[in-house]
């Protein structure tokens, strides 16, 4: 799975998501691509699941470029604390 090798701090502040991406939303490699239609946080597990599904569909005949990196830590509230 994708993860940053080194970070200065373990946790980041949770910023707001507003609007669609300005950079990285155009097709740079290949002839087909996937684009998100709404804003959301995406985890490394979701990126890996999408990569596996695309690889299975292309039967290892196509080339896949992943242009996003999960460098934002997503944390959850511990169980039974509410």
ZATOR-136368 format. One record per residue: residue in three letters; z, y, x of N, C-alpha, C, O in turn. Coordinates in steps of 0.05 Angstrom, whole numbers, padded with zeros to 5 digits, always signed. Example, Ala and Ser with C-alpha at 12.3 -4.5 7.8 and 13.67 -1.06 7.14 Angstrom:
REM ZATOR-136368
Ala+00156-00114+00264+00156-00090+00246+00156-00066+00264+00169-00066+00285/Ser+00142-00045+00257+00143-00021+00273+00157+00001+00258+00161+00023+00268/
END
This chain:
REM ZATOR-136368
Unk+00000-00024+00017+00000+00000+00000+00000+00025+00018+00009+00024+00041/Unk-00010+00046+00007-00010+00072+00021+00017+00085+00022+00031+00085+00001/Unk+00025+00096+00044+00050+00110+00047+00048+00128+00072+00035+00120+00091/Unk+00061+00151+00072+00060+00168+00095+00075+00155+00118+00096+00142+00114/Unk+00065+00158+00143+00078+00146+00166+00104+00161+00173+00124+00149+00180/Unk+00103+00187+00172+00125+00203+00181+00128+00228+00164+00108+00241+00158/Unk+00152+00234+00155+00157+00258+00139+00182+00272+00149+00200+00259+00159/Unk+00182+00298+00147+00205+00313+00157+00230+00307+00139+00252+00304+00149/Unk+00226+00307+00113+00248+00302+00094+00240+00278+00076+00217+00274+00071/Unk+00260+00263+00067+00255+00239+00051+00245+00247+00023+00227+00234+00012/Unk+00257+00267+00011+00250+00275-00017+00239+00303-00017+00247+00320-00002/Unk+00220+00308-00036+00208+00334-00040+00218+00345-00067+00227+00330-00084/Unk+00215+00371-00070+00219+00383-00096+00196+00374-00115+00174+00369-00106/Unk+00202+00371-00141+00182+00363-00160+00168+00389-00170+00179+00404-00185/Unk+00144+00393-00161+00128+00416-00170+00116+00411-00197+00115+00389-00207/Unk+00105+00433-00209+00092+00431-00234+00063+00422-00230+00050+00428-00210/Unk+00052+00407-00250+00024+00400-00250+00010+00419-00269+00017+00420-00292/Unk-00009+00434-00260-00023+00452-00278-00052+00453-00271-00060+00460-00248/Unk-00069+00446-00290-00098+00448-00286-00110+00424-00272-00095+00407-00261/Unk-00136+00424-00270-00150+00403-00256-00152+00410-00227-00148+00433-00219/Unk-00158+00390-00210-00160+00394-00181-00184+00412-00175-00206+00409-00187/Unk-00181+00430-00156-00203+00447-00148-00217+00435-00125-00242+00434-00124/Unk-00201+00424-00105-00213+00411-00082-00214+00381-00086-00196+00370-00100/Unk-00233+00368-00075-00234+00339-00076-00244+00328-00102-00241+00303-00106/Unk-00254+00344-00120-00263+00334-00146-00293+00329-00147-00303+00319-00167/Unk-00307+00336-00126-00336+00332-00125-00342+00306-00110-00327+00297-00093/Unk-00365+00294-00116-00373+00269-00103-00383+00275-00075-00403+00289-00072/Unk-00370+00263-00055-00378+00267-00027-00392+00243-00015-00410+00246+00001/Unk-00383+00219-00023-00394+00195-00011-00405+00177-00033-00394+00177-00056/Unk-00426+00163-00028-00437+00144-00048-00452+00158-00070-00458+00181-00069/Unk-00459+00141-00090-00475+00152-00112-00460+00151-00139-00470+00163-00159/Unk-00437+00138-00141-00421+00137-00165-00392+00144-00158-00384+00141-00135/Unk-00377+00153-00178-00349+00159-00173-00332+00160-00198-00343+00160-00221/Unk-00306+00159-00195-00287+00162-00217-00273+00188-00215-00266+00197-00193/Unk-00268+00201-00237-00255+00227-00238-00234+00228-00260-00240+00218-00282/Unk-00211+00238-00254-00189+00240-00274-00196+00262-00294-00207+00282-00287/Unk-00190+00257-00320-00195+00276-00341-00171+00293-00348-00173+00313-00361/Unk-00147+00285-00339-00123+00301-00344-00104+00299-00320-00107+00281-00303/Unk-00085+00317-00319-00066+00318-00297-00044+00296-00300-00035+00292-00323/Unk-00037+00284-00278-00016+00264-00279-00008+00257-00250-00024+00261-00232/Unk+00016+00247-00247+00025+00237-00221+00014+00209-00218+00016+00193-00237/Unk+00003+00202-00196-00007+00175-00191+00008+00163-00167+00012+00176-00147/Unk+00016+00138-00170+00032+00125-00149+00014+00108-00131-00010+00103-00137/Unk+00025+00099-00109+00010+00082-00091+00003+00055-00104-00019+00044-00098/Unk+00020+00045-00121+00014+00020-00135-00010+00023-00154-00026+00005-00156/Unk-00012+00046-00167-00034+00051-00185-00060+00053-00169-00081+00043-00178/Unk-00059+00067-00146-00083+00069-00129-00092+00041-00120-00116+00035-00120/Unk-00073+00025-00112-00079-00002-00102-00090-00019-00124-00109-00034-00120/Unk-00079-00017-00149-00090-00032-00171-00118-00024-00178-00135-00041-00184/Unk-00124+00002-00177-00151+00011-00182-00171+00001-00161-00193-00007-00167/Unk-00162+00002-00136-00179-00008-00114-00185-00037-00117-00208-00046-00113/Unk-00165-00053-00124-00169-00082-00128-00188-00087-00151-00206-00105-00149/Unk-00185-00073-00173-00203-00076-00196-00232-00069-00189-00251-00084-00196/Unk-00236-00047-00174-00263-00039-00167-00275-00059-00147-00298-00066-00149/Unk-00259-00069-00128-00268-00089-00109-00276-00115-00123-00297-00127-00116/Unk-00260-00123-00142-00267-00147-00157-00292-00144-00173-00309-00162-00175/Unk-00296-00120-00185-00320-00115-00201-00345-00115-00184-00366-00125-00193/Unk-00344-00102-00161-00367-00100-00143-00372-00126-00127-00392-00128-00113/Unk-00354-00145-00129-00356-00170-00115-00359-00166-00085-00375-00180-00072/Unk-00345-00148-00074-00344-00141-00046-00372-00133-00035-00377-00134-00011/Unk-00390-00125-00053-00416-00117-00044-00419-00087-00041-00437-00077-00028/Unk-00400-00072-00052-00402-00043-00051-00381-00031-00032-00363-00045-00023/Unk-00384-00006-00026-00365+00008-00008-00349+00027-00025-00360+00041-00042/Unk-00322+00027-00021-00304+00043-00038-00290+00063-00020-00277+00055+00000/Unk-00291+00089-00027-00276+00109-00013-00254+00120-00031-00260+00127-00054/Unk-00230+00120-00021-00207+00131-00037-00200+00158-00024-00191+00159-00001/Unk-00203+00179-00039-00199+00206-00028-00172+00218-00035-00168+00242-00031/Unk-00154+00203-00047-00128+00214-00053-00107+00198-00037-00112+00175-00030/Unk-00085+00211-00031-00063+00198-00016-00037+00203-00029-00031+00226-00036/Unk-00020+00183-00033+00005+00186-00048+00027+00196-00029+00045+00181-00021/Unk+00026+00222-00021+00046+00232-00003+00070+00246-00017+00087+00256-00004/Unk+00070+00245-00044+00092+00257-00059+00111+00235-00068+00102+00218-00083/Unk+00136+00236-00060+00154+00215-00069+00161+00218-00099+00170+00240-00107/Unk+00158+00197-00114+00164+00197-00143+00189+00181-00146+00190+00157-00141/Unk+00211+00194-00156+00236+00180-00159+00243+00177-00188+00232+00192-00205/Unk+00260+00159-00194+00269+00154-00222+00300+00156-00223+00313+00153-00203/Unk+00310+00163-00246+00339+00163-00250+00349+00134-00250+00336+00117-00261/Unk+00371+00128-00237+00381+00101-00236+00387+00090-00264+00391+00105-00283/Unk+00387+00064-00266+00392+00050-00292+00420+00055-00301+00439+00055-00285/Unk+00424+00058-00327+00450+00060-00340+00466+00085-00330+00490+00083-00326/Unk+00452+00107-00327+00466+00132-00319+00465+00153-00340+00477+00175-00336/Unk+00450+00149-00361+00447+00170-00382+00471+00171-00400+00472+00187-00419/
END
